[in-house]
Amino acid sequence: MPAGLGAILRWSDAWRAPPGVPVDELGYRVGMPALQSTDLLDALKTVAAALREAKLPFALAGGLAAWAHGGPPTEHDIDLMIRESDADAALAVLRDAGLRIEHPPEGWLVKAWLDDMLIDLIYGPRGMTIDDAFFERCDEMSVAAIDMRVIPLDDLLVGKLLALTEHHLDFGAPLEWARAIREQVDWALVAERTAGSPFARTFLTMLEELEIITPTTAVTP
């Protein structure tokens, strides 16, 4: 077994859910955790209310979406999926709501800040198109007492895994998500949609070695 994978396995054996977070008989978190950054949720409420008032469709993504589906709390930024055609209008709405806005050079997202809280408005994620069909397959959920669309877990993981590169190879967040929400994910479909990425294939093999998921059907890239 490679030394790096052995270290991950030892870390996995030592992992425990924080006190007060419900777990199942195998030690995995279950249900939406109660503990979440109030600053993050307050910022989400502000942004969601502004976009909804402007009738601009969006879907919650990233760590908060995983949390909404029963995953671990997150301390990172807020990710929202929007249509590319709505990017400028969304920034204008958030600017009028008092947020600082930015057009970064990447060409697949725009950004806004509420104080020090970063909100990424993503319109060009890898592995999917943000259009009416995407919004139709999103889950309607109550997040922090606000009804909103939440990205499906299959799409969440596909986008996260396809974003992995040699220069940004962090398995931490998707590994935590997989532990908590593994039974809600179509892993064979995720494997098929990410078959072209060696980093995604490595991640799925790691999940199998950790016995988080059963072996997925091999897909030739």
C-alpha positions in Angstrom: 0.0 0.0 0.0 1.4 3.5 -0.9 2.6 5.4 2.2 0.3 8.3 1.5 -2.8 6.1 1.3 -1.7 4.3 4.5 -1.6 7.7 6.3 -5.1 8.5 5.1 -6.3 5.1 6.3 -4.8 5.7 9.7 -6.4 9.1 9.8 -9.7 7.5 8.8 -9.6 5.0 11.6 -8.9 7.8 14.1 -11.7 10.1 12.9 -14.6 10.8 15.2 -17.6 13.0 14.8 -17.6 16.1 17.1 -19.6 15.9 20.3 -23.3 16.6 19.7 -23.2 15.7 16.0 -25.5 12.6 15.4 -23.8 9.5 14.0 -25.0 6.1 12.7 -23.9 2.7 13.9 -20.8 2.9 11.6 -19.7 6.3 13.0 -20.8 8.5 10.1 -22.6 11.7 10.6 -26.3 11.6 9.8 -28.8 14.4 9.2 -28.1 18.2 8.8 -25.6 19.1 11.6 -26.9 21.9 13.9 -23.4 23.5 14.2 -22.7 25.9 11.4 -21.1 29.4 11.2 -23.8 32.0 11.9 -21.8 34.5 9.9 -21.9 32.2 6.9 -25.6 31.6 7.2 -26.3 35.3 7.8 -24.4 36.2 4.6 -26.3 33.4 2.7 -29.6 34.9 3.8 -28.6 38.4 2.7 -27.4 37.2 -0.8 -30.3 34.7 -1.3 -32.9 37.4 -0.4 -31.3 39.9 -2.8 -31.2 37.4 -5.7 -34.7 36.1 -5.1 -36.1 39.6 -4.9 -34.5 40.3 -8.3 -35.9 37.0 -9.7 -32.5 35.7 -10.6 -32.3 31.9 -10.2 -29.5 30.3 -8.2 -28.6 27.1 -6.5 -26.5 26.6 -3.4 -23.3 24.7 -4.0 -20.0 24.0 -2.3 -19.6 23.1 1.4 -22.9 24.6 2.4 -24.7 22.4 -0.1 -23.0 19.4 1.3 -24.0 20.5 4.8 -27.6 21.0 3.7 -27.7 17.4 2.5 -26.3 16.1 5.9 -22.6 16.7 5.5 -20.2 18.4 7.8 -20.3 22.1 8.7 -18.1 24.3 6.7 -16.1 27.4 7.5 -15.3 28.3 3.8 -17.0 30.7 1.4 -20.4 30.6 -0.1 -20.8 29.0 -3.6 -23.8 29.7 -5.7 -24.5 28.5 -9.2 -26.0 31.0 -11.6 -26.5 31.2 -15.4 -23.8 33.0 -17.3 -26.3 35.3 -18.8 -27.3 36.4 -15.3 -23.8 37.1 -14.0 -23.7 40.9 -14.6 -27.3 41.3 -13.3 -26.4 39.3 -10.1 -23.4 41.5 -9.4 -25.4 44.6 -9.9 -28.1 43.4 -7.5 -25.5 42.5 -4.8 -23.7 45.8 -5.3 -26.9 47.6 -4.7 -27.3 45.5 -1.6 -24.1 46.9 -0.2 -21.6 44.1 -1.2 -18.3 44.6 -2.8 -18.1 43.0 -6.2 -15.3 41.7 -8.6 -14.9 40.4 -12.1 -11.9 38.0 -11.7 -9.9 36.9 -14.8 -10.8 33.2 -14.6 -13.8 33.5 -16.8 -16.1 31.0 -15.1 -17.3 32.9 -12.0 -17.7 36.3 -10.5 -17.2 37.3 -6.8 -18.8 39.4 -4.1 -17.9 40.1 -0.5 -20.2 40.9 2.5 -17.6 42.3 4.9 -15.0 39.6 4.9 -17.3 36.8 3.7 -16.6 35.7 0.1 -19.5 34.7 -2.2 -18.5 32.9 -5.4 -21.2 33.1 -8.2 -20.2 30.3 -10.5 -21.6 30.0 -14.0 -19.0 27.7 -15.7 -18.3 24.7 -13.5 -16.5 21.7 -14.9 -18.7 18.8 -16.0 -22.1 20.6 -16.2 -24.0 23.4 -17.7 -26.0 25.8 -15.6 -29.3 26.2 -17.4 -33.0 25.6 -16.9 -32.5 21.8 -16.9 -29.9 22.1 -14.2 -32.2 24.2 -12.0 -35.1 21.8 -12.6 -33.1 18.8 -11.2 -31.9 20.8 -8.1 -33.4 19.9 -4.7 -35.7 22.4 -3.1 -34.6 22.7 0.5 -34.9 24.9 3.5 -31.5 26.2 4.4 -31.2 28.5 7.4 -35.0 28.8 7.2 -34.9 30.0 3.6 -36.3 27.9 0.8 -33.8 27.6 -2.0 -32.5 25.3 -4.7 -29.5 23.1 -3.7 -27.2 21.4 -6.2 -27.7 17.6 -6.4 -25.0 15.7 -4.6 -23.9 13.9 -7.8 -23.3 17.3 -9.5 -21.6 18.7 -6.4 -19.1 15.8 -6.4 -18.6 15.8 -10.2 -17.8 19.5 -10.2 -15.4 19.2 -7.2 -13.5 16.2 -8.6 -13.1 17.6 -12.1 -11.7 20.8 -10.5 -8.8 18.8 -9.0 -5.4 19.4 -10.7 -1.8 18.8 -9.9 -1.5 22.3 -8.5 -4.8 22.0 -6.5 -5.1 18.5 -5.2 -7.0 18.6 -2.0 -9.1 15.5 -1.2 -10.1 16.8 2.3 -13.5 18.3 1.6 -14.8 15.7 -0.8 -13.6 13.0 1.5 -15.6 14.4 4.4 -18.6 14.8 2.2 -18.4 11.3 1.0 -18.2 9.9 4.5 -21.4 11.8 5.5 -23.6 11.5 2.5 -22.3 8.4 0.7 -25.7 6.6 0.6 -27.3 9.6 -1.2 -24.8 9.5 -4.1 -24.9 7.5 -7.4 -21.2 6.6 -7.3 -21.3 4.7 -10.6 -22.7 7.8 -12.3 -20.0 10.0 -10.6 -17.4 7.6 -11.8 -18.7 7.7 -15.4 -18.9 11.5 -15.5 -15.4 12.0 -14.1 -13.7 9.1 -15.9 -11.4 11.4 -17.8 -9.8 12.8 -14.7 -6.9 10.7 -13.1 -7.4 12.6 -9.9 -11.1 11.7 -9.7 -10.3 8.1 -10.4 -7.7 8.1 -7.7 -10.2 9.6 -5.3 -12.8 7.0 -6.0 -10.2 4.2 -5.6 -9.3 5.8 -2.2 -13.0 5.7 -1.1 -13.1 2.0 -2.0 -9.9 1.3 0.0 -11.4 3.2 2.9 -14.6 1.0 2.5 -16.7 4.2 2.3 -18.2 3.0 -1.0 -18.3 -0.3 -2.7 -16.2 -0.7 -5.9 -17.7 1.3 -8.8 -18.1 0.0 -12.3 -14.8 0.6 -14.1 -15.0 3.3 -16.7 -12.4 3.6 -19.4 -11.5 7.3 -19.9 
